[in-house]
Structure formats: structure tokens, C-alpha cells
Amino acid sequence: MTTLIFRFSSLGDVAITVPVIRCLSKKYPDHNFIVVSREKFKPLFAENSNVSFFCCDFKGRHKGFKGLINLYKDLSEFNPTRIADLHNVLRSKILSLFFKFSFKKVRTLNKLRSEKKKLTRSKNKIFKPLSSVYYNYQEVFNRLGFHVDLNKDHMFPGAKTITSNYNFNINIKNIGIAPFAKHQTKVYPLDLMQTVVSNLSKYYNIHLFGFGDELIILEKWSKAYQNVQCPSKSITFNEELQIISNLDLMISMDSGNGHLSSIYDIPTITIWGLTHPYLGFKPFLMDDNNQICSSRDKFPLIPNSVYGNKTIKGYEGAMRSISPKEIIDKAQEILT
């Protein structure tokens, strides 16, 4: 039997699918699972022989409504029996509807939109933690008829072999730092993060992760401090995963890198701005003590959005309520 799994973006949300798919692969070895997503995410799913990957081409063959019809036809060739929609957006809803008309069993992620609205609104905010997205994904598969329990069934893989020529010294502890995020409200002020990098680089190897224009800043830091490198400028995504899986610690914003490290059992410190771990996006199995949050005593409207795409007047400096010392001390606590 074959199950299709829809999650088209973003990096963090696709990475969140990995633990439950590991559980499914292990517990149902005779079942085939096909992850349907963008080609760039393919390296995340190379661990298990009964998990394959279908690359969507949303700029070509699968573009627009006609493209979704093409995608439905392409996926139908696998003769799937169950469909897990872990995205729950218009594109995946239409695709799921096509399969429902073909009498396939379809279950869709509950995004808890009402609960998130109550947590992010300014007035009458209900400040209580929502269920983890990792477990929300698990629940979709259990409604499809599988029986998986992330707490009991999940096993982390070992560290990957680093196949590139990247200089990774295992004789000193290695910290990954991913100082950027899609939205500015989730980015720790760069002058403060530079203080963190400067201090930790005296004792540890630092590996800076980013892409695009972010690399300009990261390159400057790598040249300014000893023991600081920027692997993202010269390696593939698969090679980046190899490096991340060998780290001793990751320091990340509320972004995809924190999920990437956590799914390889790497201790992860997450720095939170105008979002908050109560929204369910805390990295996999990470301790609450590893979540460093902006002060809600000074900025009580946090969180004000799910994704960090909304600003609040007067909250521009919210992340400055987190001192570099707090991050440095937490890193040293974990590594010693």
C-alpha cells in the first residue's frame, strides 16, 4: 500500500514531518510512503528505503489549476490508498479533493487556527501552550489508520558522514549559529549576535548558517574572528545537513535551522522575538529551558502572530530584552 504525504513548504514545516515519517517507516516496513514537496527538500527524506520523494514543479508542469490536474494524474500513477495533507492550504485542499472524488482516504492537518488567534490577539489574549506541530502531524496519520507514537516509536539516526572538503574539526566542540529568519521580528539584533559569536568563538568552533544576502554579513564575521566559518556559501543542502548532524549545539531563531538540528538530536537553543514557543513550533523534544524568549513583562502582547510577519509599534526592540550573556551562559551550560 502507498500513502502520499503533502507538505510543500517551508523548510521548517517540512523538517517537522521527518520524525513522524521515521516512525511510520520503522513501524510499517511493508508500506510505501511518498513525500510530495519541492525538490530542494529531497535530502531530508533519504534515510529510509520505503520512503520516496516526488518533486513538485509549481513553476512548470504543476503550475496553476491545470498544473494541479497534472499533479493529480502524476500521483495517481502510484495508486495511493491514503493521503495525508500536512499543509492544509488551497493547493493541497484542491489536490486532496481530487483524491476524495477517487474514493481515497484523505485526512488533513488541523492548524488550530482558532486557538492560535486567541493566543496572538491583543485583547483578551489566552496565554497557554498549544499542542506541538510535531504531534499534530502525528495525529493526521493516526486518523488515517496508522498507530504511531513519537514518544515511543521514534529513533534518531546517527550523525551523517561529512563528504565535502569542509573543514570540520571534531577535536573541539562545534556550535552552529543561524542568526536570520524570514521575518525581521524574529531576528536577534545583529550587533548583539556578533557579541555572542565573538565570545563563543574563543572556546568553540562556530559554523554560521544563512543564504543569499545574509552571507555577506556572515562572511564578515568569519573573517573577523578565529574559529568561525560560513559553510553555507560553498556546500549543498545535503552537505549542510551532514554538518548540522555533527554539531554539539545549534543556536537558532524561530526558523527552519532549529528544526533541522533538533531532528538530528542536536541540542538547540531557540531565540524568540515576537513569536513564542507556546504556538507549537518549539524544535523537536527540546527542553523548555532552551527557549530564550523576549520579555513578556516589558512586551505583554507577545506573541502577536504565528509566523512573525506582523509588527507592533514600540516592539521593535523587544529582542534587546535578551542579553548576549543569557545566550552565552546557556550555551556553556549545555556544552560543559
C-alpha positions in Angstrom: 0.0 0.0 0.0 1.1 3.6 -0.7 0.5 6.8 1.3 1.0 10.2 -0.2 2.2 13.0 2.2 1.7 16.6 1.2 3.8 19.4 2.6 5.1 21.9 0.0 6.8 24.5 2.2 8.5 26.0 4.2 11.8 24.5 5.3 10.9 24.3 9.0 7.5 22.9 8.4 8.9 20.2 6.0 11.6 19.3 8.5 8.9 18.9 11.2 7.5 16.0 9.2 10.7 14.0 9.4 10.3 12.4 12.9 6.8 11.1 12.3 7.8 9.7 8.9 10.7 7.9 10.5 8.2 6.3 12.9 5.9 5.3 10.1 8.8 3.9 8.1 10.0 1.8 11.0 6.6 0.6 12.2 5.2 -0.1 8.7 8.2 -1.5 6.7 5.9 -3.1 4.0 4.1 0.2 3.4 5.4 2.8 0.9 5.4 6.5 1.8 5.8 9.2 -0.8 6.6 12.7 0.3 5.2 15.2 -2.2 7.1 18.5 -2.0 9.7 20.8 -3.6 12.9 19.3 -4.9 15.1 21.3 -2.6 13.8 19.4 0.4 14.5 15.9 -1.0 17.7 15.3 1.1 15.6 15.3 4.3 14.0 12.0 3.3 16.9 9.9 2.1 17.1 7.8 5.3 14.5 5.0 4.8 14.1 2.6 1.9 10.3 2.7 2.0 10.2 6.5 1.9 10.5 8.1 -1.5 10.1 11.6 -2.8 8.1 13.2 -5.6 9.3 16.6 -6.8 6.6 19.1 -7.5 7.2 21.6 -10.3 5.0 24.5 -9.3 6.7 26.8 -11.8 6.2 24.4 -14.7 4.2 21.3 -15.2 2.3 21.7 -11.9 1.6 25.4 -12.1 -1.9 26.7 -11.6 -5.2 24.8 -11.6 -4.3 22.9 -14.8 -1.0 22.0 -13.1 -2.8 20.6 -10.1 -4.7 18.4 -12.5 -1.4 17.2 -13.9 0.0 16.7 -10.4 -3.1 14.6 -9.5 -2.6 12.5 -12.7 1.1 12.1 -11.9 0.5 11.0 -8.3 -2.4 8.7 -9.3 0.1 6.5 -11.1 1.4 5.4 -7.7 -2.1 4.1 -6.9 -2.2 5.6 -3.4 -4.6 4.3 -0.8 -4.2 7.1 1.7 -3.4 10.8 1.6 -2.0 12.9 4.4 -2.4 16.6 3.8 0.0 18.2 6.3 -0.2 21.6 4.6 -3.9 22.5 4.6 -3.7 25.3 2.0 -5.7 25.9 -1.1 -3.3 24.0 -3.4 -3.3 20.9 -1.1 -7.0 21.1 -0.5 -7.8 21.0 -4.2 -5.4 18.1 -4.7 -6.9 16.3 -1.7 -10.4 16.9 -3.1 -9.4 15.2 -6.4 -8.4 12.1 -4.5 -11.6 12.2 -2.4 -13.5 12.0 -5.6 -11.5 8.9 -6.4 -12.6 7.4 -3.1 -9.2 7.6 -1.5 -8.9 8.0 2.3 -7.8 11.6 3.0 -7.0 13.3 6.3 -6.0 16.9 6.7 -3.9 18.8 9.3 -5.8 20.7 11.9 -3.9 24.0 12.1 -5.7 25.1 15.3 -6.4 28.5 13.7 -9.0 29.5 16.3 -6.6 28.6 19.2 -3.7 30.5 17.6 -5.9 33.5 17.1 -6.8 33.6 20.8 -3.1 33.3 21.7 -1.9 36.1 19.3 -4.7 38.6 19.7 -4.0 41.8 21.6 -7.2 41.9 23.7 -8.3 39.0 25.9 -5.2 37.0 25.0 -5.4 33.4 26.2 -1.8 32.7 27.0 -1.5 29.0 27.3 0.6 26.5 25.2 -0.9 24.8 22.2 0.0 21.3 21.1 3.2 20.8 19.3 3.0 20.8 15.5 5.1 17.6 15.6 2.3 15.8 17.4 -0.4 17.5 15.2 1.3 15.8 12.2 1.3 12.5 14.1 -2.4 12.9 14.7 -3.1 13.1 11.0 -1.5 9.7 10.4 -3.4 8.2 13.3 -6.6 9.4 11.8 -5.6 7.7 8.6 -5.5 4.4 10.5 -1.8 4.2 11.4 -0.7 3.9 15.0 2.4 5.9 15.8 3.6 7.5 19.0 6.6 9.9 18.7 7.4 9.4 22.3 7.7 5.6 21.9 8.4 4.8 18.3 10.9 7.5 17.3 14.6 6.8 17.0 17.2 9.3 16.0 19.7 8.4 13.2 23.4 8.6 13.8 25.4 11.6 12.6 25.9 11.7 8.9 29.3 11.3 7.2 30.7 14.7 6.0 31.5 14.1 2.4 32.6 17.6 1.4 36.0 19.1 1.9 34.6 21.5 4.5 37.0 21.9 7.5 35.1 20.3 10.4 37.3 19.8 13.4 35.9 17.1 15.8 38.7 17.8 18.4 36.9 20.9 19.6 33.2 21.3 20.2 31.2 22.7 17.3 28.4 25.3 17.5 26.1 26.1 14.6 24.6 29.6 14.7 21.7 30.6 12.3 21.2 34.3 13.1 18.5 35.1 10.5 14.8 34.3 9.9 12.3 35.1 7.2 10.8 38.0 9.2 12.7 40.7 11.0 10.6 40.4 14.1 12.3 37.1 14.7 15.9 38.2 14.1 18.1 38.8 17.2 19.8 42.2 16.7 23.0 41.6 14.8 25.2 43.7 17.0 24.2 41.6 20.0 24.5 38.3 18.0 28.0 39.4 16.9 28.9 39.7 20.6 27.7 36.1 21.1 29.8 34.9 18.1 32.8 36.8 19.3 32.6 35.3 22.8 31.9 31.7 21.9 34.5 31.6 19.2 37.2 31.9 21.9 36.3 28.4 23.1 34.4 26.6 20.3 34.3 26.2 16.6 31.5 28.3 15.2 29.6 27.5 11.9 27.4 30.2 10.6 24.3 29.3 8.5 22.4 31.5 6.1 21.8 32.1 2.4 21.6 34.8 -0.2 22.4 38.3 1.0 22.8 37.0 4.6 26.1 35.5 3.5 27.6 39.0 3.2 27.4 39.6 6.9 28.3 36.0 7.8 31.4 36.2 5.7 32.5 39.4 7.5 32.1 37.7 10.8 34.0 34.6 9.7 36.9 36.8 8.7 36.8 38.9 11.9 37.0 36.0 14.4 39.1 32.9 14.7 37.4 29.5 14.7 34.4 31.0 12.7 33.4 29.5 9.4 30.5 30.0 7.0 29.7 26.7 5.3 26.5 27.8 3.5 28.5 29.7 0.9 30.0 26.6 -0.8 28.0 23.5 0.0 24.8 21.8 -1.0 21.8 21.4 1.3 22.6 17.7 1.7 26.2 18.6 2.8 24.7 21.3 5.2 22.6 18.6 6.8 25.8 16.5 7.2 27.4 19.3 9.1 24.4 20.1 11.2 24.1 16.4 12.3 27.6 16.5 13.7 27.2 19.7 15.7 27.3 19.8 19.5 24.9 22.7 19.7 22.7 24.9 17.4 21.7 28.4 18.2 18.8 29.5 16.0 16.0 31.9 15.7 12.4 30.7 15.4 13.3 29.3 12.0 14.0 26.2 10.0 17.5 25.6 11.2 16.4 25.0 14.7 14.1 22.2 13.5 16.9 20.8 11.3 19.2 20.4 14.2 16.6 19.0 16.6 15.6 16.2 14.2 19.2 15.0 14.4 19.2 15.1 18.2 21.4 18.2 18.4 20.8 20.4 21.5 19.2 23.5 20.2 18.8 26.9 21.7 16.0 29.0 20.1 15.8 32.7 20.5 12.3 34.1 20.2 11.2 37.6 19.2 7.5 38.4 18.6 6.6 34.8 18.2 6.6 32.3 21.1 7.1 28.6 21.8 3.5 28.3 23.1 2.4 28.5 19.4 3.7 24.9 19.0 6.8 25.4 16.9 9.4 24.5 19.5 12.1 22.3 18.0 11.6 18.6 18.4 11.9 17.3 22.0 13.9 20.4 23.1 13.8 21.4 26.7 11.7 24.4 27.7 14.9 25.8 29.3 16.4 26.0 25.9 13.8 28.5 24.7 15.1 32.1 25.3 12.2 34.5 24.9 11.8 38.2 24.7 10.4 39.7 27.9 6.6 39.5 28.2 6.8 41.7 31.3 8.0 44.5 29.1 6.2 43.4 25.9 3.0 41.7 27.0 1.4 41.5 23.5 3.9 38.7 22.6 3.1 36.6 20.7 1.3 38.8 18.2 1.5 36.5 15.2 2.1 32.8 14.3 4.9 33.5 11.7 6.4 36.7 12.9 5.0 38.6 9.8 3.3 41.3 11.9 4.9 44.2 13.8 3.7 46.2 16.8 4.6 49.9 17.2 7.0 50.1 20.1 8.1 46.5 20.0 10.9 47.0 17.5 13.5 46.4 20.3 11.7 43.5 22.0 14.6 41.1 21.4 17.0 43.5 23.0 15.4 42.4 26.3 17.5 39.2 25.8 21.1 39.8 26.7 24.0 38.2 24.9 25.2 36.9 28.3 22.0 34.9 28.7 22.6 33.1 25.4 26.3 32.6 26.1 25.7 31.2 29.6 23.0 28.8 28.2 25.4 27.6 25.5 28.2 27.0 28.0 25.8 25.2 30.4 24.8 22.8 27.6 28.4 22.2 26.4 30.0 21.7 29.8 
